[in-house]
Amino acid sequence: MSRAAYVDGQYLQHRSAAVHIEDRGYQFADGVYEVIAVVGGFLLDEGPHLMRLERSLTELQIPAPMSNAALRVVMREVIRRNGVRDGIVYVQVTRGVAVRDHAFPKAARPVLVVTSRRKRPTDPHAVDGGVAVITIPDIRWQRCDIKSVALLPNVLGKQRAREAGAFEAWQVDRQGNISEGTSTNAWIVTSDATVVTRQADSAILNGVTRLAVLDIIRREGYRFAERPFSVAEAKSAREAFLTSTVVDLLPVVRIDGAAVGNGEPGPLSRKLRECYLAHAASAK
């Protein structure tokens, strides 16, 4: 089966899908996106993702290309055409095509792109053995709460992690606190079993998986705090883990080469992952 994509009102073969060279997403990274997990053919946490997409568009003053009801239809059709039961759907909206000029064009029309692909199963070694992260300076702009396609600092950070043999890079702000990963939210578990993640402000993207895990923590009655935490606190934590739509929840067992806790996935991280997978299964 050849892959399919939706581009600016048309369903096209993925290999021939394209946008105009003066699309502002291409020239200015003037656009936003969402990645939604597909579980058993169903969209996981679709509502929160669409709410965040709407918020990102509003913050950048980009009109919605269509109603949410219409977008839901398009996403499902792209998933159907690609035969995806377990994977992702990618949604991108740019300000549109216009003669290159930094200021907002007066007549541009937003361009919607939707693609979908299957997802490889999570590496069992990453689940059973945990993953390593490195820390790097956070060099991004000051509106990380907007899910913008301007991801070059994230790309550079992810590459540094790969070159260091790590799964992810946790970014560190000027106060020495961890903001988030290049494509994940960062979490620790303190010595008194309090789960800590940075509060959702302009320094991080308020991950939909992050929100789902917070709901699980509240429901299960675990202690938690939304606050900054330093690199030193993370390295001395009892446990650590990361979350995102693509990787679910993975335990972190090493930070900058130093073992977290006993260097193995902790019991609370394992329990929260089980609960999150149950939440994902409920999407069906």
C-alpha positions in Angstrom: 0.0 0.0 0.0 1.4 3.4 -1.0 1.3 6.0 1.7 -1.1 8.9 1.5 -1.0 12.5 2.8 -3.5 15.4 3.0 -2.0 18.7 1.7 -4.0 21.9 1.4 -7.3 20.3 0.5 -6.1 17.3 -1.4 -5.3 13.7 -0.6 -2.1 12.8 -2.4 0.4 10.1 -2.6 3.0 10.7 0.1 6.0 10.5 -2.2 4.6 13.3 -4.4 3.1 15.5 -1.7 4.7 19.0 -1.5 4.2 22.5 -0.3 4.9 25.8 -2.2 8.5 27.1 -1.9 7.0 30.4 -0.4 5.0 28.6 2.2 5.9 30.6 5.4 6.4 27.3 7.3 9.2 26.5 4.9 10.8 29.9 4.9 10.1 31.2 8.5 9.0 28.2 10.5 5.8 30.2 10.8 3.5 27.3 11.8 2.5 24.9 14.4 1.9 21.2 14.7 0.5 18.3 16.7 1.4 14.6 16.9 -1.4 12.3 18.1 -1.0 8.7 18.9 -3.1 6.1 17.1 -3.9 3.1 19.3 -5.9 0.3 17.8 -7.1 2.6 15.1 -8.3 5.2 17.6 -6.9 8.6 18.4 -5.5 8.9 21.9 -6.4 12.0 23.8 -7.6 13.7 20.6 -9.5 16.4 22.5 -6.5 17.8 24.4 -4.4 17.7 21.3 -6.9 19.7 19.3 -7.3 22.1 22.2 -3.5 22.7 22.2 -3.4 23.1 18.5 -6.1 25.7 18.7 -4.1 27.5 21.5 -0.9 27.5 19.4 -2.7 28.9 16.4 -4.3 31.6 18.5 -0.9 32.6 20.1 0.6 33.0 16.6 -2.6 34.6 15.2 -3.0 32.0 12.5 -6.6 31.3 11.5 -7.8 27.7 11.9 -7.8 26.1 8.4 -11.1 24.3 9.1 -13.3 23.4 12.0 -12.3 20.7 14.5 -15.1 18.5 13.3 -13.7 18.7 9.7 -10.2 18.1 10.9 -11.3 15.0 12.8 -12.7 13.7 9.5 -9.5 14.4 7.6 -7.3 12.8 10.3 -9.4 9.6 10.2 -9.3 9.5 6.4 -5.5 9.8 6.4 -5.2 7.1 9.0 -7.6 4.9 7.0 -5.7 5.4 3.7 -2.4 4.5 5.4 -3.8 1.5 7.1 -2.5 2.6 10.5 -3.8 0.9 13.6 -0.9 1.7 15.9 1.2 4.7 15.1 0.8 8.5 14.9 -1.0 11.1 12.9 0.9 14.4 12.3 -1.0 17.7 11.8 0.7 20.9 10.7 -0.8 24.3 10.0 1.3 27.2 8.5 0.3 30.8 7.9 0.3 30.0 4.2 1.9 31.0 1.0 3.0 34.6 0.4 5.7 36.7 -1.0 8.6 36.6 1.4 8.3 39.3 4.0 8.7 39.0 7.8 5.5 40.8 8.6 2.2 38.9 8.5 0.8 38.8 4.9 -2.6 40.3 4.5 -4.1 37.7 2.1 -2.4 34.4 3.0 -4.6 31.4 3.6 -3.5 28.8 6.2 -2.2 25.5 4.8 -3.0 22.2 6.5 -0.9 19.1 6.1 -1.8 15.8 7.7 0.3 12.6 7.5 0.2 9.3 9.3 2.5 6.4 9.8 2.9 3.2 11.8 4.9 3.3 14.9 7.6 0.8 15.9 6.9 -1.0 19.2 8.8 0.6 22.1 12.2 -1.0 22.5 11.7 -3.5 25.4 15.3 -2.8 26.5 14.4 0.8 27.0 11.4 -0.2 29.2 13.1 -2.9 31.2 16.6 -1.3 31.5 15.7 2.4 31.3 17.4 5.0 29.2 20.2 7.5 29.6 20.0 11.3 29.2 22.5 14.1 29.0 22.1 17.7 30.0 22.6 20.6 27.7 22.0 24.4 27.8 18.5 25.4 26.9 19.0 27.8 23.9 15.4 27.9 22.7 13.2 31.0 22.5 11.0 32.1 25.4 7.7 30.7 24.1 8.2 27.0 24.3 4.6 26.6 25.3 3.7 27.1 21.6 4.1 23.9 19.6 5.9 25.7 16.8 7.6 23.9 13.9 10.8 26.0 14.7 12.6 23.0 16.2 16.3 23.6 15.2 17.6 23.9 18.8 15.7 20.6 19.6 17.3 19.0 16.6 20.8 20.0 17.7 20.1 18.8 21.2 18.8 15.4 20.1 21.8 15.0 17.9 24.1 15.7 20.8 22.3 13.0 22.8 22.7 10.5 19.9 26.4 11.3 19.6 26.8 10.8 23.4 25.0 7.4 23.2 22.0 8.7 25.1 18.3 8.5 24.4 17.5 12.2 25.2 18.9 15.5 26.1 17.4 17.4 29.1 17.7 21.1 28.6 18.9 23.4 31.4 17.9 27.0 31.9 20.1 29.9 33.1 19.1 29.2 36.7 20.5 25.6 36.4 17.0 24.0 36.4 15.9 21.4 33.9 13.2 22.6 31.6 12.3 19.6 29.5 13.8 17.2 26.9 14.2 18.0 23.3 11.0 16.1 22.5 9.9 14.9 26.0 8.8 16.2 29.4 11.2 15.5 32.3 10.2 14.0 35.7 12.0 12.9 38.9 10.9 11.1 42.0 12.4 12.5 45.3 13.6 10.5 48.3 10.1 11.0 49.9 8.4 9.5 46.8 7.1 12.9 45.5 6.8 13.0 41.8 8.2 16.3 40.5 7.9 17.9 37.0 8.3 21.5 36.0 5.2 23.6 36.0 3.5 24.3 32.7 4.8 27.8 31.9 6.3 29.4 28.8 9.6 27.5 29.4 8.0 24.1 28.4 5.5 22.5 26.2 2.6 21.3 28.3 2.6 17.7 27.0 -0.7 15.9 26.5 1.0 12.8 27.9 2.3 14.9 30.8 -1.3 15.9 31.6 -2.5 12.3 31.4 0.3 11.2 33.8 -0.6 14.0 36.2 -4.2 12.8 36.1 -3.0 9.3 36.9 -0.9 10.5 39.8 -3.8 12.4 41.3 -6.2 9.4 40.8 -3.7 7.0 42.4 -3.0 9.3 45.3 0.7 9.8 44.8 2.4 12.9 46.1 3.4 15.4 43.4 4.8 18.9 42.8 4.9 21.0 39.7 8.1 23.1 40.2 11.6 23.6 38.8 14.3 21.1 39.8 18.0 21.4 39.3 20.4 19.0 37.6 21.9 18.2 41.0 18.5 17.3 42.4 17.8 15.1 39.3 21.0 13.2 39.7 20.3 12.6 43.4 16.7 11.6 42.8 15.3 8.2 43.7 13.9 7.8 40.2 13.5 9.7 37.0 11.5 9.3 33.8 10.4 11.0 30.7 7.1 11.2 28.8 5.8 12.1 25.3 3.2 11.0 22.8 5.7 9.0 20.8 7.6 7.2 23.6 4.8 7.0 26.2 6.7 6.8 29.6 10.2 5.6 29.9 12.4 5.3 33.0 15.6 7.3 33.1 18.5 5.5 34.8 21.5 7.6 34.0 22.0 11.4 33.7 25.3 12.6 32.3 26.7 9.1 33.0 25.7 9.1 36.7 23.3 6.4 37.9 19.9 7.6 39.1 19.0 5.7 42.3 20.3 2.2 41.9 20.7 2.5 38.1 17.6 0.6 37.4 14.0 1.6 36.6 12.2 2.4 39.8 8.9 0.9 41.1 7.0 4.1 40.8 8.1 4.7 37.2 7.1 1.2 36.3 3.7 1.6 38.0 3.0 4.9 36.3 3.9 3.3 32.9 1.5 0.5 33.5 -1.2 3.0 34.4 -0.5 5.1 31.3 -0.6 2.0 29.0 -4.0 1.2 30.6 -5.1 4.7 29.8 -3.9 4.4 26.2 -5.7 1.1 25.9 -9.0 2.7 27.0 -8.9 4.8 23.8 -10.2 1.8 22.0 
